[in-house]
Amino acid sequence: MSVQSREVEYFDGAVRMVGFVAFPEAPAPRPAVLVAHMWGGREAFVCDKAKALAELGYVGFALDLYGEARVGSGPEENARLMQPFLEDRALLQRRMQLALAAVRRLEMVDKERVAAIGFCFGGLCVLDLARTGADVRGVVSFHGLLKPPGNTQGNRISAKVLVLHGHDDPMVPVEDVVALERELTEAGADWQVHVYGHTMHAFTNPRANDPSLGTVYHPVAERRSWLAMRNFLEEIFSS
């Protein structure tokens, strides 16, 4: 399937965000999938995921949390870029809502059929989008951080939730997984958690190769998780 792509501006006040949209050359409107980036920013990794989603027949939209499509140069700068959003989850949630509004404005998008996926930090972002009660069909977290934000207690979660997690992820202990399951149940969510054995953090990222940090690419888990996402999207967009 032939795919087109372009950048899309949207704003948080004076802060300019630059998303990347990929879409099939086929009759519109089509379901859309937001793609939330890792701590390094709107890198090629998430733009490639947006293109892969377009090849599946969706509109893929790699969002920009940091503004100006800023990308960190390495772990130290990545952490500096991400930290304000971990400290201010309301800011994170607002940026996610703005990205959702931006994708709904696109002429090729079926505004009633939108989902979101995210990787690592982006997994936390899409879970927070669901936690706000956002009107999206579903969210998928790939090796995401799971800690609750502290400002969404009592909210109902209407989005279906799929969490794809490596059992040996040192950044997300089993206790966090159990706590998330309890949180989603109490919020009335339709949820699934897929746990991959012998799998660490960042298992979908071919550049992850630091066992001491707990970030290791796992091609089998990557393949299984992408297939799980495909099945999930087919289900939530079918009605």
Biotite code that builds the C-alpha atoms (Angstrom):
import biotite.structure as struc

atoms = struc.array([
    struc.Atom([0.000, 0.000, 0.000], chain_id="A", res_id=1, res_name="MET", atom_name="CA", element="C"),
    struc.Atom([1.392, 3.405, -1.000], chain_id="A", res_id=2, res_name="SER", atom_name="CA", element="C"),
    struc.Atom([1.891, 5.737, 1.972], chain_id="A", res_id=3, res_name="VAL", atom_name="CA", element="C"),
    struc.Atom([2.109, 9.527, 2.131], chain_id="A", res_id=4, res_name="GLN", atom_name="CA", element="C"),
    struc.Atom([3.519, 11.529, 5.037], chain_id="A", res_id=5, res_name="SER", atom_name="CA", element="C"),
    struc.Atom([3.982, 15.078, 6.225], chain_id="A", res_id=6, res_name="ARG", atom_name="CA", element="C"),
    struc.Atom([4.537, 17.127, 9.369], chain_id="A", res_id=7, res_name="GLU", atom_name="CA", element="C"),
    struc.Atom([1.633, 18.742, 11.234], chain_id="A", res_id=8, res_name="VAL", atom_name="CA", element="C"),
    struc.Atom([1.836, 21.815, 13.487], chain_id="A", res_id=9, res_name="GLU", atom_name="CA", element="C"),
    struc.Atom([-0.238, 22.186, 16.618], chain_id="A", res_id=10, res_name="TYR", atom_name="CA", element="C"),
    struc.Atom([0.172, 24.376, 19.688], chain_id="A", res_id=11, res_name="PHE", atom_name="CA", element="C"),
    struc.Atom([0.096, 24.516, 23.476], chain_id="A", res_id=12, res_name="ASP", atom_name="CA", element="C"),
    struc.Atom([-0.174, 28.255, 23.915], chain_id="A", res_id=13, res_name="GLY", atom_name="CA", element="C"),
    struc.Atom([3.030, 29.661, 22.428], chain_id="A", res_id=14, res_name="ALA", atom_name="CA", element="C"),
    struc.Atom([4.731, 26.259, 22.313], chain_id="A", res_id=15, res_name="VAL", atom_name="CA", element="C"),
    struc.Atom([4.742, 24.752, 18.825], chain_id="A", res_id=16, res_name="ARG", atom_name="CA", element="C"),
    struc.Atom([4.483, 20.993, 18.544], chain_id="A", res_id=17, res_name="MET", atom_name="CA", element="C"),
    struc.Atom([5.381, 19.241, 15.295], chain_id="A", res_id=18, res_name="VAL", atom_name="CA", element="C"),
    struc.Atom([3.680, 15.918, 14.711], chain_id="A", res_id=19, res_name="GLY", atom_name="CA", element="C"),
    struc.Atom([4.383, 13.493, 11.888], chain_id="A", res_id=20, res_name="PHE", atom_name="CA", element="C"),
    struc.Atom([1.430, 11.960, 10.060], chain_id="A", res_id=21, res_name="VAL", atom_name="CA", element="C"),
    struc.Atom([1.547, 8.975, 7.685], chain_id="A", res_id=22, res_name="ALA", atom_name="CA", element="C"),
    struc.Atom([-1.508, 7.779, 5.806], chain_id="A", res_id=23, res_name="PHE", atom_name="CA", element="C"),
    struc.Atom([-2.405, 5.426, 2.963], chain_id="A", res_id=24, res_name="PRO", atom_name="CA", element="C"),
    struc.Atom([-3.205, 6.695, -0.507], chain_id="A", res_id=25, res_name="GLU", atom_name="CA", element="C"),
    struc.Atom([-6.717, 5.326, -0.273], chain_id="A", res_id=26, res_name="ALA", atom_name="CA", element="C"),
    struc.Atom([-10.220, 6.639, 0.248], chain_id="A", res_id=27, res_name="PRO", atom_name="CA", element="C"),
    struc.Atom([-10.695, 8.457, 3.566], chain_id="A", res_id=28, res_name="ALA", atom_name="CA", element="C"),
    struc.Atom([-11.709, 8.784, 6.321], chain_id="A", res_id=29, res_name="PRO", atom_name="CA", element="C"),
    struc.Atom([-9.733, 6.104, 8.142], chain_id="A", res_id=30, res_name="ARG", atom_name="CA", element="C"),
    struc.Atom([-9.129, 5.158, 11.797], chain_id="A", res_id=31, res_name="PRO", atom_name="CA", element="C"),
    struc.Atom([-6.191, 6.974, 13.365], chain_id="A", res_id=32, res_name="ALA", atom_name="CA", element="C"),
    struc.Atom([-3.558, 5.858, 15.860], chain_id="A", res_id=33, res_name="VAL", atom_name="CA", element="C"),
    struc.Atom([-1.519, 8.319, 17.905], chain_id="A", res_id=34, res_name="LEU", atom_name="CA", element="C"),
    struc.Atom([2.063, 7.193, 18.546], chain_id="A", res_id=35, res_name="VAL", atom_name="CA", element="C"),
    struc.Atom([3.676, 8.526, 21.741], chain_id="A", res_id=36, res_name="ALA", atom_name="CA", element="C"),
    struc.Atom([7.460, 8.649, 21.783], chain_id="A", res_id=37, res_name="HIS", atom_name="CA", element="C"),
    struc.Atom([10.149, 7.403, 24.135], chain_id="A", res_id=38, res_name="MET", atom_name="CA", element="C"),
    struc.Atom([12.141, 9.722, 26.407], chain_id="A", res_id=39, res_name="TRP", atom_name="CA", element="C"),
    struc.Atom([14.336, 10.812, 23.482], chain_id="A", res_id=40, res_name="GLY", atom_name="CA", element="C"),
    struc.Atom([11.529, 12.688, 21.726], chain_id="A", res_id=41, res_name="GLY", atom_name="CA", element="C"),
    struc.Atom([9.877, 12.358, 18.313], chain_id="A", res_id=42, res_name="ARG", atom_name="CA", element="C"),
    struc.Atom([12.651, 10.266, 16.815], chain_id="A", res_id=43, res_name="GLU", atom_name="CA", element="C"),
    struc.Atom([12.680, 8.243, 13.614], chain_id="A", res_id=44, res_name="ALA", atom_name="CA", element="C"),
    struc.Atom([11.572, 5.224, 15.661], chain_id="A", res_id=45, res_name="PHE", atom_name="CA", element="C"),
    struc.Atom([8.044, 6.571, 16.216], chain_id="A", res_id=46, res_name="VAL", atom_name="CA", element="C"),
    struc.Atom([7.807, 8.085, 12.734], chain_id="A", res_id=47, res_name="CYS", atom_name="CA", element="C"),
    struc.Atom([8.600, 4.626, 11.362], chain_id="A", res_id=48, res_name="ASP", atom_name="CA", element="C"),
    struc.Atom([5.840, 3.189, 13.576], chain_id="A", res_id=49, res_name="LYS", atom_name="CA", element="C"),
    struc.Atom([3.419, 5.757, 12.135], chain_id="A", res_id=50, res_name="ALA", atom_name="CA", element="C"),
    struc.Atom([4.413, 4.611, 8.626], chain_id="A", res_id=51, res_name="LYS", atom_name="CA", element="C"),
    struc.Atom([3.961, 0.962, 9.612], chain_id="A", res_id=52, res_name="ALA", atom_name="CA", element="C"),
    struc.Atom([0.465, 1.762, 10.880], chain_id="A", res_id=53, res_name="LEU", atom_name="CA", element="C"),
    struc.Atom([-0.307, 3.512, 7.581], chain_id="A", res_id=54, res_name="ALA", atom_name="CA", element="C"),
    struc.Atom([0.758, 0.362, 5.756], chain_id="A", res_id=55, res_name="GLU", atom_name="CA", element="C"),
    struc.Atom([-1.872, -1.465, 7.801], chain_id="A", res_id=56, res_name="LEU", atom_name="CA", element="C"),
    struc.Atom([-4.515, 0.973, 6.548], chain_id="A", res_id=57, res_name="GLY", atom_name="CA", element="C"),
    struc.Atom([-4.593, 3.401, 9.477], chain_id="A", res_id=58, res_name="TYR", atom_name="CA", element="C"),
    struc.Atom([-3.563, 7.031, 9.840], chain_id="A", res_id=59, res_name="VAL", atom_name="CA", element="C"),
    struc.Atom([-0.443, 7.002, 12.018], chain_id="A", res_id=60, res_name="GLY", atom_name="CA", element="C"),
    struc.Atom([0.359, 10.186, 13.940], chain_id="A", res_id=61, res_name="PHE", atom_name="CA", element="C"),
    struc.Atom([3.699, 10.442, 15.767], chain_id="A", res_id=62, res_name="ALA", atom_name="CA", element="C"),
    struc.Atom([3.010, 13.144, 18.321], chain_id="A", res_id=63, res_name="LEU", atom_name="CA", element="C"),
    struc.Atom([5.452, 15.634, 19.825], chain_id="A", res_id=64, res_name="ASP", atom_name="CA", element="C"),
    struc.Atom([5.394, 16.005, 23.620], chain_id="A", res_id=65, res_name="LEU", atom_name="CA", element="C"),
    struc.Atom([8.432, 18.268, 23.946], chain_id="A", res_id=66, res_name="TYR", atom_name="CA", element="C"),
    struc.Atom([7.745, 20.855, 21.251], chain_id="A", res_id=67, res_name="GLY", atom_name="CA", element="C"),
    struc.Atom([9.576, 21.754, 18.028], chain_id="A", res_id=68, res_name="GLU", atom_name="CA", element="C"),
    struc.Atom([10.124, 18.010, 17.439], chain_id="A", res_id=69, res_name="ALA", atom_name="CA", element="C"),
    struc.Atom([12.994, 18.270, 19.918], chain_id="A", res_id=70, res_name="ARG", atom_name="CA", element="C"),
    struc.Atom([15.130, 15.124, 20.181], chain_id="A", res_id=71, res_name="VAL", atom_name="CA", element="C"),
    struc.Atom([17.611, 14.410, 22.965], chain_id="A", res_id=72, res_name="GLY", atom_name="CA", element="C"),
    struc.Atom([21.259, 13.670, 22.219], chain_id="A", res_id=73, res_name="SER", atom_name="CA", element="C"),
    struc.Atom([21.607, 10.855, 24.749], chain_id="A", res_id=74, res_name="GLY", atom_name="CA", element="C"),
    struc.Atom([20.460, 9.566, 28.140], chain_id="A", res_id=75, res_name="PRO", atom_name="CA", element="C"),
    struc.Atom([21.378, 12.702, 30.090], chain_id="A", res_id=76, res_name="GLU", atom_name="CA", element="C"),
    struc.Atom([19.513, 15.117, 27.808], chain_id="A", res_id=77, res_name="GLU", atom_name="CA", element="C"),
    struc.Atom([16.663, 12.649, 27.318], chain_id="A", res_id=78, res_name="ASN", atom_name="CA", element="C"),
    struc.Atom([16.149, 12.562, 31.080], chain_id="A", res_id=79, res_name="ALA", atom_name="CA", element="C"),
    struc.Atom([16.148, 16.378, 31.244], chain_id="A", res_id=80, res_name="ARG", atom_name="CA", element="C"),
    struc.Atom([13.502, 16.533, 28.522], chain_id="A", res_id=81, res_name="LEU", atom_name="CA", element="C"),
    struc.Atom([11.274, 13.908, 30.133], chain_id="A", res_id=82, res_name="MET", atom_name="CA", element="C"),
    struc.Atom([11.535, 14.926, 33.791], chain_id="A", res_id=83, res_name="GLN", atom_name="CA", element="C"),
    struc.Atom([9.200, 17.965, 33.701], chain_id="A", res_id=84, res_name="PRO", atom_name="CA", element="C"),
    struc.Atom([6.425, 15.707, 32.394], chain_id="A", res_id=85, res_name="PHE", atom_name="CA", element="C"),
    struc.Atom([6.981, 13.111, 35.109], chain_id="A", res_id=86, res_name="LEU", atom_name="CA", element="C"),
    struc.Atom([6.836, 15.889, 37.707], chain_id="A", res_id=87, res_name="GLU", atom_name="CA", element="C"),
    struc.Atom([3.770, 17.562, 36.154], chain_id="A", res_id=88, res_name="ASP", atom_name="CA", element="C"),
    struc.Atom([1.445, 14.872, 34.875], chain_id="A", res_id=89, res_name="ARG", atom_name="CA", element="C"),
    struc.Atom([-1.273, 17.461, 34.199], chain_id="A", res_id=90, res_name="ALA", atom_name="CA", element="C"),
    struc.Atom([1.101, 19.017, 31.638], chain_id="A", res_id=91, res_name="LEU", atom_name="CA", element="C"),
    struc.Atom([1.692, 15.585, 30.101], chain_id="A", res_id=92, res_name="LEU", atom_name="CA", element="C"),
    struc.Atom([-2.045, 14.946, 29.938], chain_id="A", res_id=93, res_name="GLN", atom_name="CA", element="C"),
    struc.Atom([-2.733, 18.329, 28.340], chain_id="A", res_id=94, res_name="ARG", atom_name="CA", element="C"),
    struc.Atom([-0.139, 17.698, 25.631], chain_id="A", res_id=95, res_name="ARG", atom_name="CA", element="C"),
    struc.Atom([-1.709, 14.303, 24.944], chain_id="A", res_id=96, res_name="MET", atom_name="CA", element="C"),
    struc.Atom([-5.171, 15.860, 24.675], chain_id="A", res_id=97, res_name="GLN", atom_name="CA", element="C"),
    struc.Atom([-3.825, 18.496, 22.271], chain_id="A", res_id=98, res_name="LEU", atom_name="CA", element="C"),
    struc.Atom([-2.298, 15.791, 20.078], chain_id="A", res_id=99, res_name="ALA", atom_name="CA", element="C"),
    struc.Atom([-5.633, 13.972, 20.096], chain_id="A", res_id=100, res_name="LEU", atom_name="CA", element="C"),
    struc.Atom([-7.417, 17.155, 19.022], chain_id="A", res_id=101, res_name="ALA", atom_name="CA", element="C"),
    struc.Atom([-4.816, 17.725, 16.291], chain_id="A", res_id=102, res_name="ALA", atom_name="CA", element="C"),
    struc.Atom([-5.274, 14.267, 14.786], chain_id="A", res_id=103, res_name="VAL", atom_name="CA", element="C"),
    struc.Atom([-9.053, 14.658, 14.824], chain_id="A", res_id=104, res_name="ARG", atom_name="CA", element="C"),
    struc.Atom([-8.711, 17.809, 12.737], chain_id="A", res_id=105, res_name="ARG", atom_name="CA", element="C"),
    struc.Atom([-6.992, 15.948, 9.903], chain_id="A", res_id=106, res_name="LEU", atom_name="CA", element="C"),
    struc.Atom([-9.178, 15.562, 6.839], chain_id="A", res_id=107, res_name="GLU", atom_name="CA", element="C"),
    struc.Atom([-8.306, 11.879, 6.310], chain_id="A", res_id=108, res_name="MET", atom_name="CA", element="C"),
    struc.Atom([-9.248, 10.796, 9.858], chain_id="A", res_id=109, res_name="VAL", atom_name="CA", element="C"),
    struc.Atom([-12.435, 9.101, 11.024], chain_id="A", res_id=110, res_name="ASP", atom_name="CA", element="C"),
    struc.Atom([-12.901, 11.222, 14.143], chain_id="A", res_id=111, res_name="LYS", atom_name="CA", element="C"),
    struc.Atom([-14.969, 8.544, 15.894], chain_id="A", res_id=112, res_name="GLU", atom_name="CA", element="C"),
    struc.Atom([-12.243, 5.889, 15.559], chain_id="A", res_id=113, res_name="ARG", atom_name="CA", element="C"),
    struc.Atom([-9.022, 6.989, 17.230], chain_id="A", res_id=114, res_name="VAL", atom_name="CA", element="C"),
    struc.Atom([-6.600, 4.996, 19.396], chain_id="A", res_id=115, res_name="ALA", atom_name="CA", element="C"),
    struc.Atom([-3.145, 5.604, 20.871], chain_id="A", res_id=116, res_name="ALA", atom_name="CA", element="C"),
    struc.Atom([0.001, 3.527, 21.307], chain_id="A", res_id=117, res_name="ILE", atom_name="CA", element="C"),
    struc.Atom([3.202, 4.435, 23.139], chain_id="A", res_id=118, res_name="GLY", atom_name="CA", element="C"),
    struc.Atom([6.669, 3.106, 23.878], chain_id="A", res_id=119, res_name="PHE", atom_name="CA", element="C"),
    struc.Atom([8.501, 3.353, 27.235], chain_id="A", res_id=120, res_name="CYS", atom_name="CA", element="C"),
    struc.Atom([7.745, 6.932, 28.403], chain_id="A", res_id=121, res_name="PHE", atom_name="CA", element="C"),
    struc.Atom([5.143, 7.004, 25.634], chain_id="A", res_id=122, res_name="GLY", atom_name="CA", element="C"),
    struc.Atom([3.454, 3.982, 27.211], chain_id="A", res_id=123, res_name="GLY", atom_name="CA", element="C"),
    struc.Atom([2.951, 6.054, 30.347], chain_id="A", res_id=124, res_name="LEU", atom_name="CA", element="C"),
    struc.Atom([1.598, 8.891, 28.183], chain_id="A", res_id=125, res_name="CYS", atom_name="CA", element="C"),
    struc.Atom([-1.108, 6.790, 26.523], chain_id="A", res_id=126, res_name="VAL", atom_name="CA", element="C"),
    struc.Atom([-2.120, 5.264, 29.849], chain_id="A", res_id=127, res_name="LEU", atom_name="CA", element="C"),
    struc.Atom([-2.489, 8.779, 31.237], chain_id="A", res_id=128, res_name="ASP", atom_name="CA", element="C"),
    struc.Atom([-4.626, 9.710, 28.228], chain_id="A", res_id=129, res_name="LEU", atom_name="CA", element="C"),
    struc.Atom([-6.940, 6.828, 29.096], chain_id="A", res_id=130, res_name="ALA", atom_name="CA", element="C"),
    struc.Atom([-6.862, 7.756, 32.790], chain_id="A", res_id=131, res_name="ARG", atom_name="CA", element="C"),
    struc.Atom([-8.241, 11.217, 32.001], chain_id="A", res_id=132, res_name="THR", atom_name="CA", element="C"),
    struc.Atom([-11.338, 9.562, 30.528], chain_id="A", res_id=133, res_name="GLY", atom_name="CA", element="C"),
    struc.Atom([-10.445, 10.646, 27.005], chain_id="A", res_id=134, res_name="ALA", atom_name="CA", element="C"),
    struc.Atom([-12.799, 9.583, 24.236], chain_id="A", res_id=135, res_name="ASP", atom_name="CA", element="C"),
    struc.Atom([-10.530, 7.142, 22.405], chain_id="A", res_id=136, res_name="VAL", atom_name="CA", element="C"),
    struc.Atom([-11.310, 3.568, 21.383], chain_id="A", res_id=137, res_name="ARG", atom_name="CA", element="C"),
    struc.Atom([-8.240, 2.105, 23.058], chain_id="A", res_id=138, res_name="GLY", atom_name="CA", element="C"),
    struc.Atom([-4.621, 2.532, 24.130], chain_id="A", res_id=139, res_name="VAL", atom_name="CA", element="C"),
    struc.Atom([-1.607, 0.211, 23.891], chain_id="A", res_id=140, res_name="VAL", atom_name="CA", element="C"),
    struc.Atom([1.456, 0.529, 26.126], chain_id="A", res_id=141, res_name="SER", atom_name="CA", element="C"),
    struc.Atom([4.669, -1.126, 24.905], chain_id="A", res_id=142, res_name="PHE", atom_name="CA", element="C"),
    struc.Atom([7.130, -1.610, 27.807], chain_id="A", res_id=143, res_name="HIS", atom_name="CA", element="C"),
    struc.Atom([5.639, 1.499, 29.370], chain_id="A", res_id=144, res_name="GLY", atom_name="CA", element="C"),
    struc.Atom([6.040, 3.003, 32.809], chain_id="A", res_id=145, res_name="LEU", atom_name="CA", element="C"),
    struc.Atom([2.923, 2.313, 34.869], chain_id="A", res_id=146, res_name="LEU", atom_name="CA", element="C"),
    struc.Atom([2.961, 4.607, 37.928], chain_id="A", res_id=147, res_name="LYS", atom_name="CA", element="C"),
    struc.Atom([-0.390, 6.432, 38.370], chain_id="A", res_id=148, res_name="PRO", atom_name="CA", element="C"),
    struc.Atom([-0.379, 10.226, 38.078], chain_id="A", res_id=149, res_name="PRO", atom_name="CA", element="C"),
    struc.Atom([-2.162, 11.123, 41.320], chain_id="A", res_id=150, res_name="GLY", atom_name="CA", element="C"),
    struc.Atom([-4.764, 13.375, 39.663], chain_id="A", res_id=151, res_name="ASN", atom_name="CA", element="C"),
    struc.Atom([-7.136, 10.883, 38.017], chain_id="A", res_id=152, res_name="THR", atom_name="CA", element="C"),
    struc.Atom([-8.544, 8.965, 40.997], chain_id="A", res_id=153, res_name="GLN", atom_name="CA", element="C"),
    struc.Atom([-12.250, 8.309, 40.590], chain_id="A", res_id=154, res_name="GLY", atom_name="CA", element="C"),
    struc.Atom([-12.225, 8.754, 36.808], chain_id="A", res_id=155, res_name="ASN", atom_name="CA", element="C"),
    struc.Atom([-13.917, 6.143, 34.658], chain_id="A", res_id=156, res_name="ARG", atom_name="CA", element="C"),
    struc.Atom([-11.784, 4.757, 31.850], chain_id="A", res_id=157, res_name="ILE", atom_name="CA", element="C"),
    struc.Atom([-13.805, 4.247, 28.687], chain_id="A", res_id=158, res_name="SER", atom_name="CA", element="C"),
    struc.Atom([-10.853, 3.312, 26.458], chain_id="A", res_id=159, res_name="ALA", atom_name="CA", element="C"),
    struc.Atom([-9.931, -0.346, 26.170], chain_id="A", res_id=160, res_name="LYS", atom_name="CA", element="C"),
    struc.Atom([-6.416, -0.924, 27.465], chain_id="A", res_id=161, res_name="VAL", atom_name="CA", element="C"),
    struc.Atom([-3.666, -3.299, 26.311], chain_id="A", res_id=162, res_name="LEU", atom_name="CA", element="C"),
    struc.Atom([-0.379, -3.384, 28.246], chain_id="A", res_id=163, res_name="VAL", atom_name="CA", element="C"),
    struc.Atom([2.577, -5.235, 26.694], chain_id="A", res_id=164, res_name="LEU", atom_name="CA", element="C"),
    struc.Atom([5.241, -5.772, 29.359], chain_id="A", res_id=165, res_name="HIS", atom_name="CA", element="C"),
    struc.Atom([8.539, -7.565, 29.832], chain_id="A", res_id=166, res_name="GLY", atom_name="CA", element="C"),
    struc.Atom([8.590, -9.614, 33.028], chain_id="A", res_id=167, res_name="HIS", atom_name="CA", element="C"),
    struc.Atom([12.265, -8.800, 33.679], chain_id="A", res_id=168, res_name="ASP", atom_name="CA", element="C"),
    struc.Atom([11.848, -5.030, 33.192], chain_id="A", res_id=169, res_name="ASP", atom_name="CA", element="C"),
    struc.Atom([13.777, -3.508, 36.136], chain_id="A", res_id=170, res_name="PRO", atom_name="CA", element="C"),
    struc.Atom([11.994, -0.173, 35.726], chain_id="A", res_id=171, res_name="MET", atom_name="CA", element="C"),
    struc.Atom([8.542, -1.707, 36.229], chain_id="A", res_id=172, res_name="VAL", atom_name="CA", element="C"),
    struc.Atom([8.440, -4.239, 39.078], chain_id="A", res_id=173, res_name="PRO", atom_name="CA", element="C"),
    struc.Atom([5.680, -6.829, 39.396], chain_id="A", res_id=174, res_name="VAL", atom_name="CA", element="C"),
    struc.Atom([4.103, -4.695, 42.128], chain_id="A", res_id=175, res_name="GLU", atom_name="CA", element="C"),
    struc.Atom([3.492, -1.909, 39.596], chain_id="A", res_id=176, res_name="ASP", atom_name="CA", element="C"),
    struc.Atom([1.780, -4.340, 37.221], chain_id="A", res_id=177, res_name="VAL", atom_name="CA", element="C"),
    struc.Atom([-0.519, -5.633, 39.964], chain_id="A", res_id=178, res_name="VAL", atom_name="CA", element="C"),
    struc.Atom([-1.286, -2.079, 41.081], chain_id="A", res_id=179, res_name="ALA", atom_name="CA", element="C"),
    struc.Atom([-2.189, -1.092, 37.507], chain_id="A", res_id=180, res_name="LEU", atom_name="CA", element="C"),
    struc.Atom([-4.504, -4.094, 37.167], chain_id="A", res_id=181, res_name="GLU", atom_name="CA", element="C"),
    struc.Atom([-6.264, -3.033, 40.355], chain_id="A", res_id=182, res_name="ARG", atom_name="CA", element="C"),
    struc.Atom([-6.447, 0.596, 39.181], chain_id="A", res_id=183, res_name="GLU", atom_name="CA", element="C"),
    struc.Atom([-7.933, -0.341, 35.794], chain_id="A", res_id=184, res_name="LEU", atom_name="CA", element="C"),
    struc.Atom([-10.455, -2.682, 37.368], chain_id="A", res_id=185, res_name="THR", atom_name="CA", element="C"),
    struc.Atom([-11.621, -0.003, 39.805], chain_id="A", res_id=186, res_name="GLU", atom_name="CA", element="C"),
    struc.Atom([-11.936, 2.465, 36.899], chain_id="A", res_id=187, res_name="ALA", atom_name="CA", element="C"),
    struc.Atom([-14.221, 0.055, 35.021], chain_id="A", res_id=188, res_name="GLY", atom_name="CA", element="C"),
    struc.Atom([-11.780, -0.426, 32.142], chain_id="A", res_id=189, res_name="ALA", atom_name="CA", element="C"),
    struc.Atom([-11.764, -3.312, 29.680], chain_id="A", res_id=190, res_name="ASP", atom_name="CA", element="C"),
    struc.Atom([-8.103, -4.255, 30.109], chain_id="A", res_id=191, res_name="TRP", atom_name="CA", element="C"),
    struc.Atom([-5.490, -6.844, 29.135], chain_id="A", res_id=192, res_name="GLN", atom_name="CA", element="C"),
    struc.Atom([-1.884, -7.289, 30.281], chain_id="A", res_id=193, res_name="VAL", atom_name="CA", element="C"),
    struc.Atom([0.468, -9.460, 28.195], chain_id="A", res_id=194, res_name="HIS", atom_name="CA", element="C"),
    struc.Atom([3.691, -10.328, 30.010], chain_id="A", res_id=195, res_name="VAL", atom_name="CA", element="C"),
    struc.Atom([6.678, -11.671, 28.068], chain_id="A", res_id=196, res_name="TYR", atom_name="CA", element="C"),
    struc.Atom([9.089, -13.913, 29.958], chain_id="A", res_id=197, res_name="GLY", atom_name="CA", element="C"),
    struc.Atom([12.859, -13.339, 29.948], chain_id="A", res_id=198, res_name="HIS", atom_name="CA", element="C"),
    struc.Atom([12.223, -9.877, 28.501], chain_id="A", res_id=199, res_name="THR", atom_name="CA", element="C"),
    struc.Atom([13.573, -6.532, 29.722], chain_id="A", res_id=200, res_name="MET", atom_name="CA", element="C"),
    struc.Atom([12.687, -2.895, 29.114], chain_id="A", res_id=201, res_name="HIS", atom_name="CA", element="C"),
    struc.Atom([12.644, -1.385, 25.588], chain_id="A", res_id=202, res_name="ALA", atom_name="CA", element="C"),
    struc.Atom([12.214, -4.804, 23.978], chain_id="A", res_id=203, res_name="PHE", atom_name="CA", element="C"),
    struc.Atom([10.865, -3.322, 20.710], chain_id="A", res_id=204, res_name="THR", atom_name="CA", element="C"),
    struc.Atom([13.866, -1.046, 20.148], chain_id="A", res_id=205, res_name="ASN", atom_name="CA", element="C"),
    struc.Atom([16.694, -2.575, 18.061], chain_id="A", res_id=206, res_name="PRO", atom_name="CA", element="C"),
    struc.Atom([19.113, -0.008, 19.516], chain_id="A", res_id=207, res_name="ARG", atom_name="CA", element="C"),
    struc.Atom([18.478, -1.159, 23.101], chain_id="A", res_id=208, res_name="ALA", atom_name="CA", element="C"),
    struc.Atom([21.562, -3.139, 24.095], chain_id="A", res_id=209, res_name="ASN", atom_name="CA", element="C"),
    struc.Atom([22.436, -2.257, 27.707], chain_id="A", res_id=210, res_name="ASP", atom_name="CA", element="C"),
    struc.Atom([21.715, -5.155, 30.095], chain_id="A", res_id=211, res_name="PRO", atom_name="CA", element="C"),
    struc.Atom([23.183, -3.177, 33.008], chain_id="A", res_id=212, res_name="SER", atom_name="CA", element="C"),
    struc.Atom([20.448, -0.561, 32.493], chain_id="A", res_id=213, res_name="LEU", atom_name="CA", element="C"),
    struc.Atom([17.842, -3.233, 31.782], chain_id="A", res_id=214, res_name="GLY", atom_name="CA", element="C"),
    struc.Atom([17.166, -2.139, 28.187], chain_id="A", res_id=215, res_name="THR", atom_name="CA", element="C"),
    struc.Atom([17.548, -5.033, 25.761], chain_id="A", res_id=216, res_name="VAL", atom_name="CA", element="C"),
    struc.Atom([15.977, -5.611, 22.344], chain_id="A", res_id=217, res_name="TYR", atom_name="CA", element="C"),
    struc.Atom([14.024, -8.862, 22.133], chain_id="A", res_id=218, res_name="HIS", atom_name="CA", element="C"),
    struc.Atom([12.932, -9.618, 18.539], chain_id="A", res_id=219, res_name="PRO", atom_name="CA", element="C"),
    struc.Atom([10.505, -12.390, 19.510], chain_id="A", res_id=220, res_name="VAL", atom_name="CA", element="C"),
    struc.Atom([8.742, -10.172, 22.057], chain_id="A", res_id=221, res_name="ALA", atom_name="CA", element="C"),
    struc.Atom([8.718, -7.352, 19.505], chain_id="A", res_id=222, res_name="GLU", atom_name="CA", element="C"),
    struc.Atom([6.993, -9.564, 16.941], chain_id="A", res_id=223, res_name="ARG", atom_name="CA", element="C"),
    struc.Atom([4.502, -10.952, 19.448], chain_id="A", res_id=224, res_name="ARG", atom_name="CA", element="C"),
    struc.Atom([3.646, -7.524, 20.837], chain_id="A", res_id=225, res_name="SER", atom_name="CA", element="C"),
    struc.Atom([3.098, -5.977, 17.388], chain_id="A", res_id=226, res_name="TRP", atom_name="CA", element="C"),
    struc.Atom([0.779, -8.839, 16.475], chain_id="A", res_id=227, res_name="LEU", atom_name="CA", element="C"),
    struc.Atom([-1.111, -8.351, 19.750], chain_id="A", res_id=228, res_name="ALA", atom_name="CA", element="C"),
    struc.Atom([-1.493, -4.665, 18.913], chain_id="A", res_id=229, res_name="MET", atom_name="CA", element="C"),
    struc.Atom([-2.738, -5.453, 15.409], chain_id="A", res_id=230, res_name="ARG", atom_name="CA", element="C"),
    struc.Atom([-5.396, -7.799, 16.766], chain_id="A", res_id=231, res_name="ASN", atom_name="CA", element="C"),
    struc.Atom([-6.401, -5.229, 19.387], chain_id="A", res_id=232, res_name="PHE", atom_name="CA", element="C"),
    struc.Atom([-6.783, -2.442, 16.817], chain_id="A", res_id=233, res_name="LEU", atom_name="CA", element="C"),
    struc.Atom([-8.848, -4.648, 14.535], chain_id="A", res_id=234, res_name="GLU", atom_name="CA", element="C"),
    struc.Atom([-11.149, -5.415, 17.459], chain_id="A", res_id=235, res_name="GLU", atom_name="CA", element="C"),
    struc.Atom([-11.646, -1.877, 18.735], chain_id="A", res_id=236, res_name="ILE", atom_name="CA", element="C"),
    struc.Atom([-12.111, -0.349, 15.276], chain_id="A", res_id=237, res_name="PHE", atom_name="CA", element="C"),
    struc.Atom([-14.528, -3.035, 14.052], chain_id="A", res_id=238, res_name="SER", atom_name="CA", element="C"),
    struc.Atom([-17.615, -1.609, 15.764], chain_id="A", res_id=239, res_name="SER", atom_name="CA", element="C"),
])
